[in-house]
Each structure stands twice: as structure tokens, then as C-alpha cells.
Amino acid sequence: MLKSYFEDITITMKIYRNIPIMYEDNHIIVVEKPAGLLSQKDFTNTESLLEIIKEYIKTTYNKPGNVFLGLVHRLDKQVSGIMVYAKTSRAASRLSLQFRSHDVIKIYSAAVKTPVYADTLWHTIHDTIVRNHDKTLVSNNDHHTMRASLKYKIIYSGTAFSLALIQLYTGKKHQIRAQLSHLGMPIANDTKYGGEKISNKSSIGLHAVYLQFTHPVSKEIMSFYSSPNEIFSLVFNTIDIDSVITNALHNECYSF
């Protein structure tokens, strides 16, 4: 059975400290991460989405002591979109296994520099990447390289920017940003990877737009859609971005 959450969920969606809570039950919680917020704390000890959702659970349900919340995947700080957290250790273990086994479908929308040869086909890209200080580089010359695979498809072509869907096969840090930049399609406002600056906001034109996974307890297939962030509105101000993306997803037989 497929359980989907799109238009109807916006009617009952909770908001906690500007974080939309898309869905929750006793085992999982699905939220929309805003750009500029870490998925979990790093060396800077800056507040993260993980701490905010823990606070939400503790406050909403009057939980005593520490609240368990399992991190099973991440989004870069500059990236917005759908994230699922586990509310129990059993759910965390089962969801983590799905992510490691690549059974989760993760699709991103990206505002990219229009490629020289734009078409509407899926292109699968296999690279090896390496971390160099705070940046990810496509490289074949280092024995510390990691495999990075994705596929992308241009669903709208503009003069300067195009709208792409990206499906991840591996989940490396800054992977999409590095691979698309290497292809000559840097992401809008992602100046770290050669993208054109169009806003002083910390967000870039990359958004986790669709997530599908199996519920760790009920075994239902669950799917979620999230509208792109404000960078997309700045770049594509003459088209209905949601319609373009949702039509493309439906054409690929992704239900929500």
C-alpha cells in the first residue's frame, strides 16, 4: 500500500519554530529542512535541525529526560528539503538499513546553469570524488577517492538556468554540487562550486523535493513531496515551478 503526502498534508501540517512537520507517528517524523540550518551539530556547535526536533518532541509530548531521535541521513547546510528522523532505536536501525541498501528513493530539484547541449533524457554519472579541506572534488588521481553516482534530467531549459531532477545513488558530502559543477552545470547561488550568485541568502538552488521509503514498522510505502526553496522562485519567475516538477515526477511514475 502506498501512503502519500502532498496537497492534503498542507492543511494539517504543524509548524514548529518555522520548521514544517510533514508527518509523524510513534516511530518516525518527517520534516522540511530550511537552507542555512545544519542537519546535526558540527564542530561549530551551532544549533541544528536535530536539536530543534528533539525540543519539539519534548515540548509537545512533555517527555522527561533526554529525547531519542535517530539521524538516518543528512542534507548539506545550504540545501533545503525533506528529511526523515527516527523516533525509536528500532526505527532508526531499519531506516538506516534502507538508506545503506539504496532502497530509499531520494530526488532533488536543482536550478543549474543551462548546459551547452540540453536534452530531456536521463543521464547517469559515475565519478570518483575526494574531499579537499571543505570542498568535494571530482578526481581520478587519489587513492582516497570515493565512488559517487547519480542521474539527472533537464525538465525545463531557460536561457541562463535550467531546472533539473537528480536522483542520488550514493550520498556523499557535497556530491551533487561537485558532480554538476564538474559537468559545467553549477547550481545557482552555489559560489563555492562555481555557481552564479543571485542572492545574499545562504540557500542554493538545490532542494530535496521527493522522498520515498518503507515505513520501518507498518511496512507501508510512504512518499513525500516538498516545494522548492526561494532561490528557485528568483531564477524561474516566469513559470509554475511546482507544476513542472510534479508533472515530471508523475511522468516517472512517482506517486504522492
LUMMAR-730428 format. One record per residue (C-alpha): residue in one letter; x, y, z. Coordinates in nm, 4 decimals. Layout:
BEGIN
resn:a, xx:X, yy:Y, zz:Z
...
***
This chain:
BEGIN
resn:m, xx:0.0000, yy:0.0000, zz:0.0000
resn:l, xx:0.1265, yy:0.3451, zz:-0.0892
resn:k, xx:0.0682, yy:0.6217, zz:0.1604
resn:s, xx:0.1381, yy:0.9640, zz:0.0121
resn:y, xx:0.1546, yy:1.3153, zz:0.1497
resn:f, xx:0.1238, yy:1.6211, zz:-0.0743
resn:e, xx:-0.1615, yy:1.8696, zz:-0.1032
resn:d, xx:-0.3788, yy:1.7329, zz:0.1798
resn:i, xx:-0.0966, yy:1.7399, zz:0.4301
resn:t, xx:-0.0580, yy:2.1170, zz:0.3976
resn:i, xx:-0.3981, yy:2.1592, zz:0.5595
resn:t, xx:-0.2973, yy:1.9860, zz:0.8838
resn:m, xx:0.0794, yy:2.0394, zz:0.8756
resn:k, xx:0.2277, yy:2.1588, zz:1.2032
resn:i, xx:0.4886, yy:2.4337, zz:1.2171
resn:y, xx:0.7413, yy:2.4414, zz:1.4991
resn:r, xx:0.9936, yy:2.7273, zz:1.5065
resn:n, xx:0.9410, yy:2.7727, zz:1.1309
resn:i, xx:1.0046, yy:2.4008, zz:1.0675
resn:p, xx:0.7147, yy:2.2329, zz:0.8835
resn:i, xx:0.6309, yy:1.8934, zz:1.0335
resn:m, xx:0.5044, yy:1.6988, zz:0.7319
resn:y, xx:0.4192, yy:1.3759, zz:0.9129
resn:e, xx:0.4803, yy:1.1979, zz:1.2400
resn:d, xx:0.3747, yy:0.8886, zz:1.4273
resn:n, xx:0.5212, yy:0.6899, zz:1.7153
resn:h, xx:0.8153, yy:0.5733, zz:1.5050
resn:i, xx:0.9178, yy:0.8456, zz:1.2576
resn:i, xx:0.8927, yy:1.2175, zz:1.1935
resn:v, xx:0.9222, yy:1.3791, zz:0.8502
resn:v, xx:1.0122, yy:1.7466, zz:0.8277
resn:e, xx:1.1176, yy:2.0140, zz:0.5796
resn:k, xx:1.4675, yy:2.1419, zz:0.6497
resn:p, xx:1.5231, yy:2.5073, zz:0.5638
resn:a, xx:1.8501, yy:2.6089, zz:0.3992
resn:g, xx:2.1071, yy:2.7529, zz:0.6376
resn:l, xx:2.0368, yy:2.5002, zz:0.9134
resn:l, xx:2.2587, yy:2.2003, zz:0.9865
resn:s, xx:2.1062, yy:1.8516, zz:0.9882
resn:q, xx:2.3060, yy:1.7815, zz:1.3048
resn:k, xx:2.5644, yy:1.9740, zz:1.5069
resn:d, xx:2.9181, yy:2.0031, zz:1.3733
resn:f, xx:3.2429, yy:2.1376, zz:1.5213
resn:t, xx:3.0891, yy:2.4878, zz:1.5446
resn:n, xx:2.8323, yy:2.3574, zz:1.7946
resn:t, xx:2.5646, yy:2.5596, zz:1.6131
resn:e, xx:2.2045, yy:2.4577, zz:1.6783
resn:s, xx:2.0831, yy:2.2041, zz:1.4258
resn:l, xx:1.7561, yy:2.0624, zz:1.2998
resn:l, xx:1.8150, yy:1.7513, zz:1.5118
resn:e, xx:1.8121, yy:1.9571, zz:1.8332
resn:i, xx:1.5073, yy:2.1567, zz:1.7228
resn:i, xx:1.3035, yy:1.8425, zz:1.6504
resn:k, xx:1.4130, yy:1.6892, zz:1.9809
resn:e, xx:1.2904, yy:2.0076, zz:2.1500
resn:y, xx:0.9616, yy:1.9835, zz:1.9576
resn:i, xx:0.9029, yy:1.6249, zz:2.0752
resn:k, xx:0.9992, yy:1.7047, zz:2.4346
resn:t, xx:0.7769, yy:2.0139, zz:2.4452
resn:t, xx:0.4788, yy:1.8725, zz:2.2564
resn:y, xx:0.4575, yy:1.5431, zz:2.4452
resn:n, xx:0.6001, yy:1.6526, zz:2.7828
resn:k, xx:0.8825, yy:1.3999, zz:2.7570
resn:p, xx:1.1029, yy:1.3797, zz:3.0672
resn:g, xx:1.4795, yy:1.3487, zz:3.0345
resn:n, xx:1.6603, yy:1.3082, zz:2.7055
resn:v, xx:1.4646, yy:1.2519, zz:2.3855
resn:f, xx:1.5850, yy:0.9897, zz:2.1387
resn:l, xx:1.5937, yy:1.0994, zz:1.7751
resn:g, xx:1.7827, yy:0.8937, zz:1.5208
resn:l, xx:1.9643, yy:1.0664, zz:1.2339
resn:v, xx:1.9480, yy:0.8322, zz:0.9324
resn:h, xx:2.0532, yy:1.0728, zz:0.6540
resn:r, xx:2.1698, yy:1.4311, zz:0.6067
resn:l, xx:2.1287, yy:1.7351, zz:0.3865
resn:d, xx:2.4023, yy:1.9949, zz:0.3390
resn:k, xx:2.3554, yy:2.3121, zz:0.5404
resn:q, xx:2.2856, yy:2.5189, zz:0.2251
resn:v, xx:2.0307, yy:2.2647, zz:0.0944
resn:s, xx:1.6631, yy:2.2569, zz:0.1857
resn:g, xx:1.4046, yy:1.9830, zz:0.1633
resn:i, xx:1.2593, yy:1.6647, zz:0.3078
resn:m, xx:1.4235, yy:1.4773, zz:0.5924
resn:v, xx:1.3047, yy:1.1796, zz:0.7958
resn:y, xx:1.4201, yy:1.1158, zz:1.1526
resn:a, xx:1.3550, yy:0.8053, zz:1.3613
resn:k, xx:1.1831, yy:0.8354, zz:1.6979
resn:t, xx:1.2868, yy:0.4899, zz:1.8223
resn:s, xx:1.6089, yy:0.2909, zz:1.8015
resn:r, xx:1.4312, yy:0.0121, zz:1.6142
resn:a, xx:1.3007, yy:0.2554, zz:1.3514
resn:a, xx:1.6467, yy:0.4127, zz:1.3247
resn:s, xx:1.8104, yy:0.0758, zz:1.2609
resn:r, xx:1.5587, yy:-0.0236, zz:0.9951
resn:l, xx:1.5620, yy:0.3136, zz:0.8178
resn:s, xx:1.9424, yy:0.3251, zz:0.8222
resn:l, xx:1.9496, yy:-0.0145, zz:0.6553
resn:q, xx:1.7192, yy:0.1144, zz:0.3796
resn:f, xx:1.9487, yy:0.4100, zz:0.3149
resn:r, xx:2.2604, yy:0.1911, zz:0.3146
resn:s, xx:2.0938, yy:-0.0578, zz:0.0796
resn:h, xx:1.9832, yy:0.2246, zz:-0.1564
resn:d, xx:1.6188, yy:0.1208, zz:-0.1154
resn:v, xx:1.5180, yy:0.4802, zz:-0.0439
resn:i, xx:1.4301, yy:0.6990, zz:-0.3425
resn:k, xx:1.5785, yy:1.0487, zz:-0.2990
resn:i, xx:1.5080, yy:1.3036, zz:-0.5713
resn:y, xx:1.6320, yy:1.6611, zz:-0.5747
resn:s, xx:1.5387, yy:1.9575, zz:-0.7883
resn:a, xx:1.8234, yy:2.1852, zz:-0.8941
resn:a, xx:1.8491, yy:2.5226, zz:-1.0646
resn:v, xx:2.1607, yy:2.4793, zz:-1.2768
resn:k, xx:2.3474, yy:2.6713, zz:-1.5415
resn:t, xx:2.1916, yy:2.5700, zz:-1.8728
resn:p, xx:2.4131, yy:2.3030, zz:-2.0318
resn:v, xx:2.5528, yy:2.3614, zz:-2.3803
resn:y, xx:2.3717, yy:2.0530, zz:-2.5060
resn:a, xx:2.0453, yy:2.0330, zz:-2.3156
resn:d, xx:1.8074, yy:1.7448, zz:-2.3750
resn:t, xx:1.5293, yy:1.5760, zz:-2.1783
resn:l, xx:1.6944, yy:1.2379, zz:-2.1272
resn:w, xx:1.8185, yy:1.0836, zz:-1.8049
resn:h, xx:2.1970, yy:1.0897, zz:-1.7818
resn:t, xx:2.3706, yy:0.8579, zz:-1.5340
resn:i, xx:2.7015, yy:0.9879, zz:-1.3993
resn:h, xx:2.9639, yy:0.7768, zz:-1.2226
resn:d, xx:3.2596, yy:0.9659, zz:-1.0778
resn:t, xx:3.5207, yy:0.9284, zz:-0.8107
resn:i, xx:3.5421, yy:1.2165, zz:-0.5687
resn:v, xx:3.7753, yy:1.3300, zz:-0.2932
resn:r, xx:3.7373, yy:1.5712, zz:-0.0045
resn:n, xx:3.9888, yy:1.8571, zz:-0.0149
resn:h, xx:3.9586, yy:2.0644, zz:0.3022
resn:d, xx:3.5946, yy:2.1846, zz:0.2972
resn:k, xx:3.5285, yy:2.1047, zz:-0.0679
resn:t, xx:3.4467, yy:1.7936, zz:-0.2719
resn:l, xx:3.6323, yy:1.7461, zz:-0.5991
resn:v, xx:3.5887, yy:1.5029, zz:-0.8863
resn:s, xx:3.9252, yy:1.3270, zz:-0.9106
resn:n, xx:4.0760, yy:1.0087, zz:-1.0512
resn:n, xx:4.4249, yy:1.0589, zz:-0.9150
resn:d, xx:4.3938, yy:0.9992, zz:-0.5433
resn:h, xx:4.3824, yy:0.6638, zz:-0.3679
resn:h, xx:4.1422, yy:0.8131, zz:-0.1131
resn:t, xx:3.8684, yy:0.8697, zz:-0.3711
resn:m, xx:3.5092, yy:0.7596, zz:-0.3112
resn:r, xx:3.2557, yy:0.6394, zz:-0.5657
resn:a, xx:2.9810, yy:0.8901, zz:-0.6448
resn:s, xx:2.6833, yy:0.8081, zz:-0.8681
resn:l, xx:2.3688, yy:0.9942, zz:-0.9664
resn:k, xx:2.1410, yy:1.0507, zz:-1.2592
resn:y, xx:1.9970, yy:1.3805, zz:-1.3773
resn:k, xx:1.7368, yy:1.5010, zz:-1.6226
resn:i, xx:1.6645, yy:1.8534, zz:-1.7508
resn:i, xx:1.2906, yy:1.9151, zz:-1.7230
resn:y, xx:1.2926, yy:2.2842, zz:-1.8213
resn:s, xx:1.5526, yy:2.4781, zz:-2.0182
resn:g, xx:1.5954, yy:2.8522, zz:-1.9881
resn:t, xx:1.8429, yy:3.0929, zz:-2.1419
resn:a, xx:2.0641, yy:3.1148, zz:-1.8331
resn:f, xx:1.9317, yy:2.8477, zz:-1.5977
resn:s, xx:1.7639, yy:2.5120, zz:-1.6363
resn:l, xx:1.5590, yy:2.3044, zz:-1.3962
resn:a, xx:1.6876, yy:1.9536, zz:-1.3303
resn:l, xx:1.5788, yy:1.6487, zz:-1.1382
resn:i, xx:1.8544, yy:1.4492, zz:-0.9708
resn:q, xx:1.8281, yy:1.1031, zz:-0.8226
resn:l, xx:2.1089, yy:1.0017, zz:-0.5894
resn:y, xx:2.2558, yy:0.6534, zz:-0.5848
resn:t, xx:2.5282, yy:0.7398, zz:-0.3342
resn:g, xx:2.5103, yy:1.0009, zz:-0.0622
resn:k, xx:2.8468, yy:1.1714, zz:-0.0289
resn:k, xx:2.9048, yy:1.5177, zz:0.1158
resn:h, xx:2.8524, yy:1.7901, zz:-0.1483
resn:q, xx:2.8236, yy:1.5146, zz:-0.4110
resn:i, xx:2.5546, yy:1.6722, zz:-0.6289
resn:r, xx:2.7186, yy:2.0139, zz:-0.6115
resn:a, xx:3.0589, yy:1.8803, zz:-0.7129
resn:q, xx:2.9392, yy:1.6480, zz:-0.9883
resn:l, xx:2.7109, yy:1.9028, zz:-1.1545
resn:s, xx:2.9815, yy:2.1685, zz:-1.1372
resn:h, xx:3.2257, yy:1.9249, zz:-1.2992
resn:l, xx:2.9729, yy:1.8822, zz:-1.5814
resn:g, xx:2.9632, yy:2.2591, zz:-1.6387
resn:m, xx:2.6230, yy:2.2923, zz:-1.4695
resn:p, xx:2.6951, yy:2.4628, zz:-1.1343
resn:i, xx:2.3969, yy:2.5259, zz:-0.9099
resn:a, xx:2.2514, yy:2.8750, zz:-0.8816
resn:n, xx:2.3901, yy:3.0726, zz:-0.5857
resn:d, xx:2.6422, yy:2.7966, zz:-0.5072
resn:t, xx:2.9510, yy:3.0152, zz:-0.5382
resn:k, xx:3.1692, yy:2.7539, zz:-0.3642
resn:y, xx:3.1270, yy:2.5332, zz:-0.6724
resn:g, xx:3.1250, yy:2.8000, zz:-0.9416
resn:g, xx:2.7577, yy:2.8880, zz:-0.9366
resn:e, xx:2.6342, yy:3.2365, zz:-1.0202
resn:k, xx:2.5491, yy:3.4494, zz:-0.7180
resn:i, xx:2.1901, yy:3.5653, zz:-0.7410
resn:s, xx:2.1078, yy:3.6247, zz:-0.3753
resn:n, xx:2.2744, yy:3.7087, zz:-0.0441
resn:k, xx:2.0808, yy:3.4251, zz:0.1181
resn:s, xx:2.2717, yy:3.1175, zz:0.2322
resn:s, xx:2.0481, yy:2.8825, zz:0.0336
resn:i, xx:2.1474, yy:2.7399, zz:-0.3027
resn:g, xx:1.9290, yy:2.6178, zz:-0.5868
resn:l, xx:1.9190, yy:2.2600, zz:-0.4602
resn:h, xx:1.6183, yy:2.1128, zz:-0.2815
resn:a, xx:1.5287, yy:1.7605, zz:-0.1659
resn:v, xx:1.1958, yy:1.7558, zz:-0.3393
resn:y, xx:1.0837, yy:1.3908, zz:-0.3100
resn:l, xx:1.1459, yy:1.1095, zz:-0.0629
resn:q, xx:1.0092, yy:0.7560, zz:-0.0696
resn:f, xx:1.0815, yy:0.4828, zz:0.1824
resn:t, xx:0.9207, yy:0.1868, zz:0.3561
resn:h, xx:0.7783, yy:0.2599, zz:0.6977
resn:p, xx:1.0061, yy:0.0789, zz:0.9439
resn:v, xx:0.7154, yy:-0.0768, zz:1.1366
resn:s, xx:0.3970, yy:-0.0785, zz:0.9265
resn:k, xx:0.5913, yy:-0.1610, zz:0.6051
resn:e, xx:0.3790, yy:0.0853, zz:0.4083
resn:i, xx:0.5497, yy:0.2650, zz:0.1190
resn:m, xx:0.5497, yy:0.6312, zz:0.2138
resn:s, xx:0.6187, yy:0.9186, zz:-0.0254
resn:f, xx:0.6530, yy:1.2923, zz:0.0319
resn:y, xx:0.6838, yy:1.5986, zz:-0.1887
resn:s, xx:0.8205, yy:1.9401, zz:-0.0885
resn:s, xx:0.8069, yy:2.2630, zz:-0.2887
resn:p, xx:1.1470, yy:2.4132, zz:-0.3852
resn:n, xx:1.3055, yy:2.6985, zz:-0.1900
resn:e, xx:1.3075, yy:3.0706, zz:-0.2691
resn:i, xx:1.6143, yy:3.0549, zz:-0.4941
resn:f, xx:1.4023, yy:2.8697, zz:-0.7489
resn:s, xx:1.1434, yy:3.1486, zz:-0.7423
resn:l, xx:1.4152, yy:3.4046, zz:-0.8131
resn:v, xx:1.5575, yy:3.2048, zz:-1.1022
resn:f, xx:1.2338, yy:3.0767, zz:-1.2584
resn:n, xx:0.9953, yy:3.3652, zz:-1.2022
resn:t, xx:0.8016, yy:3.3142, zz:-1.5251
resn:i, xx:0.6977, yy:2.9501, zz:-1.4841
resn:d, xx:0.4964, yy:2.7446, zz:-1.2348
resn:i, xx:0.7864, yy:2.5513, zz:-1.0842
resn:d, xx:0.5699, yy:2.3165, zz:-0.8789
resn:s, xx:0.3672, yy:2.2131, zz:-1.1822
resn:v, xx:0.6787, yy:2.1488, zz:-1.3900
resn:i, xx:0.8357, yy:1.9347, zz:-1.1170
resn:t, xx:0.5252, yy:1.7439, zz:-1.0118
resn:n, xx:0.4335, yy:1.6674, zz:-1.3729
resn:a, xx:0.7856, yy:1.5381, zz:-1.4326
resn:l, xx:0.7675, yy:1.3202, zz:-1.1218
resn:h, xx:0.4286, yy:1.1812, zz:-1.2179
resn:n, xx:0.5608, yy:1.1056, zz:-1.5667
resn:e, xx:0.8314, yy:0.8992, zz:-1.3969
resn:c, xx:0.5546, yy:0.7130, zz:-1.2081
resn:y, xx:0.6423, yy:0.8610, zz:-0.8684
resn:s, xx:0.3211, yy:0.8863, zz:-0.6684
resn:f, xx:0.2467, yy:1.1304, zz:-0.3886
***
